[in-house]
Amino acid sequence: MTYETWGVWCTVWGGVTGHREGWMKSNGEIRTFDTKEQAEAAAARMSVRSPYATASYSYTAMRLT
């Protein structure tokens, strides 16, 4: 059995800071998940859009290893 680690790839565009991408982090470390389902659930929670947001966001569960 191969062990897989999952993360959430974040993309932000628009607003005052322009376009940027990177892995979701917590305390400066890449946030990892044991299953794809856990990563997808975290991405879904982050995808809730504020009506006051001036930028667009995209969160995608992706395999790290």
C-alpha positions in Angstrom: 0.0 0.0 0.0 1.3 3.4 -1.0 0.9 6.2 1.5 -0.4 9.5 -0.1 -0.4 12.9 1.4 -2.8 15.5 0.2 -2.8 19.3 0.3 -4.9 22.3 -0.9 -3.5 24.4 -3.7 -4.8 28.0 -3.4 -5.1 30.5 -6.2 -6.0 34.2 -5.7 -6.4 36.8 -8.4 -7.7 40.3 -8.5 -7.9 42.7 -5.6 -5.0 44.9 -4.6 -2.3 42.2 -4.5 -2.8 40.7 -8.0 -2.3 37.0 -8.8 -0.6 34.5 -6.5 -0.6 30.7 -5.8 0.6 28.4 -3.2 -0.1 25.5 -0.8 -2.5 26.2 2.1 -0.4 26.7 5.2 -0.8 26.7 9.0 1.8 28.4 11.2 4.2 28.6 8.2 4.0 24.9 7.4 2.1 23.3 4.4 -1.1 21.9 5.8 -1.3 18.2 4.9 -4.2 15.7 4.9 -4.2 11.9 5.0 -7.0 11.5 2.5 -8.3 13.2 -0.6 -11.7 13.5 1.0 -10.2 15.5 3.9 -8.4 17.8 1.5 -11.5 18.3 -0.5 -13.5 19.1 2.6 -11.0 21.8 3.6 -11.0 23.2 0.1 -14.8 23.4 0.2 -14.8 25.2 3.6 -12.3 27.8 2.2 -14.4 28.3 -0.9 -17.2 30.0 0.9 -17.2 33.4 -0.6 -17.7 36.7 1.3 -20.0 39.2 -0.4 -17.4 41.8 0.4 -14.5 40.1 -1.2 -12.7 42.1 -3.9 -10.5 39.2 -5.1 -11.4 35.8 -6.6 -10.2 32.6 -4.9 -9.9 29.0 -6.0 -9.0 26.0 -3.7 -8.2 22.6 -5.2 -7.3 19.4 -3.4 -4.1 18.0 -4.8 -1.8 15.1 -4.0 1.6 16.1 -2.4 3.1 12.6 -2.4 
